[in-house]
Amino acid sequence: QVQLVESGGGSVQAGGSLTLSCAASGFTYNNYCMAWFRQSPGKERERVATIRSDGTTSYADSVKGRFTISKGNPKNILYLQMNSLIPDDTAMYYCAAHYWTCSGLTYWGQGTQVTVSS
């Protein structure tokens, strides 16, 4: 019933920008903390950013000042704006919905690949 579908991934040169989108359906949006995660081979999964139902945001230290998480209009769309990209940003990026809190039960999207070259 819960569906999260990512789009917007691709290849970009270092210093460039990319915006990812996540279309969410099948649940009550205000009951969830929405988030973006990323994972690349040989590295642990990292939570990049979160946004709560009240609009409060949080970011991993590795992306602070470069990435922005936001809700679209309509509010069932989630965005991740990525600026000043570096090769270490290369990863599979996943949209996620945490039930009630940002540490709650998690539903996952299928992922979209981001590749940053030098």
MITOR-887467 format. One line per field, with one value per atom (N, C-alpha, C): z, x, y; chain. Coordinates in nm, 4 decimals. Example, Ala and Ser with C-alpha at 12.3 -4.5 7.8 and 13.67 -1.06 7.14 Angstrom:
2
zz c(0.7800/0.7800/0.7800/0.7080/0.7140/0.7870)
xx c(1.3190/1.2300/1.3200/1.2850/1.3670/1.2900)
yy c(-0.5690/-0.4500/-0.3300/-0.2250/-0.1060/0.0030)
mol c(A/A/A/A/A/A)
# end
This chain:
118
zz c(0.0000/0.0000/0.0000/0.0850/0.0879/-0.0321/-0.1120/-0.2287/-0.2313/-0.2580/-0.2708/-0.3997/-0.4935/-0.6240/-0.6504/-0.6592/-0.6816/-0.8304/-0.8632/-0.9985/-0.9932/-1.1040/-1.1140/-1.1046/-1.0808/-1.0747/-1.2106/-1.2100/-1.3338/-1.3080/-1.4134/-1.4055/-1.4195/-1.3382/-1.3390/-1.3025/-1.3510/-1.3158/-1.1801/-1.1139/-0.9852/-0.9951/-0.8924/-0.8910/-0.9454/-1.0085/-1.0668/-0.9663/-1.0165/-0.9327/-0.9899/-0.9011/-0.9395/-0.8382/-0.8827/-0.7929/-0.8054/-0.6936/-0.6893/-0.6429/-0.6911/-0.6521/-0.6012/-0.5109/-0.4576/-0.4507/-0.5232/-0.5192/-0.4174/-0.3145/-0.2060/-0.2144/-0.1818/-0.1828/-0.0882/-0.0515/0.0268/0.1776/0.2279/0.3719/0.4057/0.5348/0.5814/0.5977/0.5096/0.4998/0.6311/0.7053/0.8277/0.9423/0.9287/1.0331/1.0151/0.9183/0.8844/0.8856/0.9215/0.8996/0.7678/0.6715/0.5409/0.5384/0.4578/0.4598/0.3272/0.3079/0.1985/0.2583/0.2057/0.2411/0.1169/0.1378/0.0256/0.0669/-0.0316/-0.0070/-0.1338/-0.1189/-0.2293/-0.1894/-0.2866/-0.2542/-0.1609/-0.0557/0.0392/0.1483/0.1470/0.2478/0.3163/0.4419/0.5139/0.4663/0.4805/0.4458/0.5332/0.4738/0.5433/0.5244/0.6335/0.6215/0.5905/0.4746/0.4242/0.4841/0.4900/0.5340/0.5768/0.6664/0.7091/0.7117/0.6989/0.7163/0.7864/0.8993/0.9760/0.9238/0.9761/0.9302/0.9572/1.0579/1.0874/1.0060/0.9174/0.8323/0.8848/1.0057/1.0635/0.9845/0.9511/0.8715/0.9495/0.9064/0.9645/0.8539/0.8634/0.7589/0.8167/0.7412/0.7758/0.7589/0.8428/0.8340/0.6958/0.6282/0.4992/0.3886/0.4089/0.3039/0.3483/0.4730/0.5221/0.4367/0.4019/0.3202/0.1720/0.1317/-0.0099/-0.0539/0.0343/0.0011/0.0744/0.0131/0.0747/0.0531/0.1626/0.1539/0.1660/0.0875/0.0913/0.0465/0.0825/0.0397/-0.0736/-0.1715/-0.2854/-0.2631/-0.3665/-0.3683/-0.4914/-0.4738/-0.3494/-0.2595/-0.1304/-0.0294/-0.0265/-0.1193/-0.1273/-0.2153/-0.2522/-0.3300/-0.2449/-0.2392/-0.1624/-0.2582/-0.2287/-0.3127/-0.2348/-0.3058/-0.2523/-0.3553/-0.3250/-0.4112/-0.3713/-0.4661/-0.4395/-0.5206/-0.4520/-0.5152/-0.4804/-0.5568/-0.5328/-0.5149/-0.6043/-0.5928/-0.6057/-0.5290/-0.5300/-0.5582/-0.6033/-0.6343/-0.5182/-0.3927/-0.2775/-0.2620/-0.3341/-0.3324/-0.4186/-0.4965/-0.5816/-0.4971/-0.5250/-0.4453/-0.5047/-0.4554/-0.4802/-0.3732/-0.4152/-0.3238/-0.3081/-0.1826/-0.1511/-0.0771/-0.1193/-0.0456/0.0628/0.1816/0.2918/0.3715/0.4308/0.5187/0.6528/0.7594/0.8956/0.9641/1.0201/1.0839/1.2169/1.2320/1.3522/1.3844/1.4001/1.4331/1.3307/1.3342/1.2402/1.2734/1.3761/1.4109/1.4047/1.3491/1.3460/1.2317/1.2224/1.1149/0.9806/0.8934/0.7694/0.6461/0.5536/0.4218/0.3206/0.2202/0.1276/-0.0162/-0.0900/-0.2334/-0.3007/-0.4336/-0.5072/-0.5306/-0.5181/-0.5339/-0.6714/-0.6772/-0.8026/-0.7945/-0.8996/-0.8980/-0.9299/-0.8496/-0.8738/-0.8891/-0.9988/-1.0238/-1.0496/-0.9708/-0.9834/-1.0271/-1.1397/-1.1932/-1.1766/-1.1778/-1.1654/-1.2999)
xx c(0.0822/0.0000/0.0862/0.1902/0.2826/0.3757/0.3824/0.4689/0.5518/0.6808/0.7735/0.8516/0.8428/0.9051/0.9982/1.1300/1.2299/1.2526/1.2991/1.3382/1.4377/1.5070/1.5965/1.7437/1.7795/1.9196/1.9860/2.1188/2.1944/2.3404/2.4122/2.5554/2.5800/2.6725/2.7044/2.8509/2.9132/3.0514/3.0596/3.1739/3.1964/3.1701/3.1043/3.0673/2.9286/2.8692/2.7374/2.6262/2.5026/2.3836/2.2879/2.2066/2.1074/1.9938/1.8702/1.7557/1.6826/1.6668/1.5949/1.4518/1.3590/1.2192/1.1699/1.0721/1.0103/0.8607/0.7852/0.6399/0.5897/0.5190/0.4719/0.3208/0.2746/0.1318/0.1006/-0.0265/-0.0721/-0.0629/-0.0387/-0.0313/-0.0656/-0.0889/-0.1197/0.0100/0.0332/0.1608/0.2045/0.1117/0.1467/0.1893/0.1722/0.2125/0.3551/0.4295/0.5611/0.6693/0.7891/0.9112/0.9707/0.9844/1.0375/1.1885/1.2570/1.4031/1.4620/1.5883/1.6710/1.7911/1.8199/1.9376/2.0228/2.1485/2.2334/2.3267/2.3678/2.4606/2.5394/2.6701/2.7568/2.8354/2.8858/2.9615/3.0787/3.0915/3.1999/3.1758/3.0609/3.0288/2.8972/2.8826/2.7584/2.6515/2.5266/2.4151/2.4164/2.3917/2.3961/2.2643/2.2076/2.0895/2.1342/2.0957/2.1427/2.0655/1.9323/1.8493/1.7125/1.6476/1.5109/1.4295/1.2981/1.2062/1.0815/1.0453/0.9302/0.8029/0.6879/0.5601/0.5453/0.6174/0.6124/0.7134/0.7881/0.8841/1.0256/1.0501/1.1840/1.2759/1.3952/1.4898/1.6167/1.6854/1.8125/1.8988/2.0324/2.1235/2.2449/2.2980/2.4256/2.5359/2.6397/2.7493/2.8140/2.8142/2.8799/2.8121/2.6858/2.6127/2.5616/2.5855/2.5372/2.5901/2.5012/2.5384/2.5336/2.5197/2.5170/2.3843/2.3183/2.1924/2.0764/1.9577/1.8370/1.7212/1.6558/1.5380/1.4141/1.3107/1.1903/1.0703/0.9518/0.8264/0.7682/0.7120/0.6548/0.5106/0.4535/0.3137/0.2499/0.1753/0.1205/0.2277/0.1960/0.2925/0.3268/0.2738/0.3123/0.4352/0.5018/0.6250/0.7405/0.8477/0.9662/1.0812/1.1608/1.2740/1.4042/1.5121/1.6458/1.7260/1.7523/1.8336/1.9791/2.0636/2.2040/2.2899/2.3685/2.4574/2.6023/2.6943/2.8378/2.8755/2.8288/2.8496/2.9969/3.0370/3.1727/3.1667/3.2774/3.2748/3.2282/3.2549/3.2113/3.0595/2.9876/2.8418/2.7854/2.8700/2.8256/2.7667/2.6418/2.5728/2.4355/2.3722/2.2309/2.1552/2.0632/1.9869/1.8456/1.8004/1.6706/1.5819/1.4583/1.3554/1.3016/1.2720/1.2214/1.1165/1.0241/0.9215/0.9296/0.9549/0.9591/0.8259/0.7652/0.6354/0.6468/0.5753/0.5620/0.6875/0.8022/0.9249/1.0330/1.1420/1.2509/1.3354/1.2954/1.3587/1.2589/1.1418/1.0354/1.0461/0.9452/0.9353/0.9541/1.0348/1.0758/1.0224/0.9671/0.9287/1.0259/1.0645/1.1702/1.1238/1.1847/1.1684/1.2678/1.2638/1.3505/1.4904/1.5098/1.6403/1.6630/1.7508/1.7927/1.9423/2.0165/2.1621/2.2096/2.3051/2.3719/2.5209/2.5793/2.7217/2.7853/2.8883/2.9585/3.1012/3.1418/3.2753/3.3591/3.4921/3.5836/3.6178)
yy c(-0.1201/0.0000/0.1260/0.1280/0.2408/0.2299/0.3353/0.3382/0.4656/0.4496/0.5602/0.5379/0.6314/0.6156/0.7327/0.7038/0.8067/0.8304/0.9507/0.9845/1.0993/1.1243/1.2381/1.2059/1.0801/1.0426/1.0509/1.0452/1.0519/1.0783/1.1154/1.1435/1.2928/1.3446/1.4864/1.5047/1.6106/1.6406/1.7086/1.6925/1.7572/1.9068/1.9599/2.1004/2.1273/2.0283/2.0431/2.0224/2.0278/2.0147/1.9116/1.8551/1.7563/1.7620/1.7407/1.7385/1.6058/1.5354/1.4097/1.4329/1.3505/1.3596/1.2250/1.2281/1.1074/1.1295/1.0475/1.0527/0.9511/0.9985/0.9134/0.8943/0.7729/0.7440/0.6287/0.6142/0.5008/0.5157/0.6360/0.6575/0.8020/0.8265/0.9613/1.0380/1.1319/1.2019/1.2662/1.3265/1.3982/1.3074/1.1764/1.0821/1.0313/1.0849/1.0327/1.1395/1.0950/1.1712/1.1224/1.2111/1.1737/1.1925/1.1092/1.1115/1.0666/1.1026/1.0511/0.9790/0.8594/0.7819/0.7614/0.7218/0.6837/0.5713/0.4905/0.3821/0.3518/0.3317/0.2941/0.1699/0.0923/-0.0290/-0.0006/-0.0818/-0.0667/0.0354/0.1007/0.2003/0.1656/0.2079/0.1864/0.2834/0.2409/0.3271/0.4521/0.5669/0.6947/0.7682/0.8187/0.9027/1.0449/1.0928/1.2207/1.3373/1.3239/1.4350/1.3852/1.4602/1.4307/1.5585/1.5426/1.6545/1.6024/1.6646/1.6235/1.6893/1.6452/1.6974/1.8468/1.8989/2.0415/2.1219/2.0559/2.1223/2.1272/2.0788/2.0780/1.9850/2.0319/1.9539/1.9230/1.8171/1.7773/1.7180/1.7381/1.6936/1.6240/1.5276/1.4679/1.5716/1.5630/1.6587/1.6604/1.5461/1.5347/1.6150/1.6559/1.7271/1.8634/1.9020/2.0312/2.1456/2.2366/2.3506/2.3241/2.1977/2.1619/2.1017/2.0251/1.9579/2.0237/2.0209/2.0736/1.9768/1.9349/1.8503/1.9387/1.9089/1.9897/1.9077/1.9570/1.8972/1.9793/1.9108/1.9780/2.0190/2.0762/2.1148/2.0528/1.9424/1.8876/1.8282/1.8146/1.7759/1.6280/1.5491/1.4087/1.3875/1.4955/1.4883/1.5389/1.4619/1.4953/1.5243/1.6276/1.6643/1.6615/1.6364/1.6546/1.7338/1.8607/1.9456/1.9293/1.8903/1.8627/1.9589/2.0408/2.1372/2.1069/2.1649/2.1492/2.0029/1.9190/1.7749/1.7375/1.6361/1.5834/1.4341/1.3722/1.2289/1.1409/1.1808/1.1024/1.0990/1.1838/1.1810/1.0686/1.0025/0.8924/0.7805/0.7438/0.6422/0.6148/0.5085/0.4873/0.5659/0.6500/0.7328/0.6781/0.6664/0.6079/0.7067/0.7166/0.7878/0.6956/0.7505/0.6695/0.7450/0.6695/0.7245/0.6546/0.7295/0.6769/0.7046/0.5971/0.6119/0.6849/0.7940/0.8776/0.9593/0.8951/0.9661/0.9336/1.0107/0.9894/0.8670/0.7910/0.6636/0.5488/0.5716/0.4734/0.3737/0.2876/0.1886/0.2561/0.1949/0.2589/0.1870/0.2640/0.2162/0.2757/0.1954/0.2334/0.2433/0.3353/0.3406/0.2477/0.2390/0.1475/0.2017/0.3308/0.3915/0.4513/0.5511/0.6113/0.6405/0.6066/0.6153/0.7565/0.8048/0.9322/0.9059/0.9503/0.9329/1.0686/1.1018/1.2289/1.2010/1.2559/1.2352/1.3605/1.3426/1.4550/1.5137)
mol c(A/A/A/A/A/A/A/A/A/A/A/A/A/A/A/A/A/A/A/A/A/A/A/A/A/A/A/A/A/A/A/A/A/A/A/A/A/A/A/A/A/A/A/A/A/A/A/A/A/A/A/A/A/A/A/A/A/A/A/A/A/A/A/A/A/A/A/A/A/A/A/A/A/A/A/A/A/A/A/A/A/A/A/A/A/A/A/A/A/A/A/A/A/A/A/A/A/A/A/A/A/A/A/A/A/A/A/A/A/A/A/A/A/A/A/A/A/A/A/A/A/A/A/A/A/A/A/A/A/A/A/A/A/A/A/A/A/A/A/A/A/A/A/A/A/A/A/A/A/A/A/A/A/A/A/A/A/A/A/A/A/A/A/A/A/A/A/A/A/A/A/A/A/A/A/A/A/A/A/A/A/A/A/A/A/A/A/A/A/A/A/A/A/A/A/A/A/A/A/A/A/A/A/A/A/A/A/A/A/A/A/A/A/A/A/A/A/A/A/A/A/A/A/A/A/A/A/A/A/A/A/A/A/A/A/A/A/A/A/A/A/A/A/A/A/A/A/A/A/A/A/A/A/A/A/A/A/A/A/A/A/A/A/A/A/A/A/A/A/A/A/A/A/A/A/A/A/A/A/A/A/A/A/A/A/A/A/A/A/A/A/A/A/A/A/A/A/A/A/A/A/A/A/A/A/A/A/A/A/A/A/A/A/A/A/A/A/A/A/A/A/A/A/A/A/A/A/A/A/A/A/A/A/A/A/A/A/A/A/A/A/A/A/A/A/A/A/A/A/A/A/A/A/A)
# end
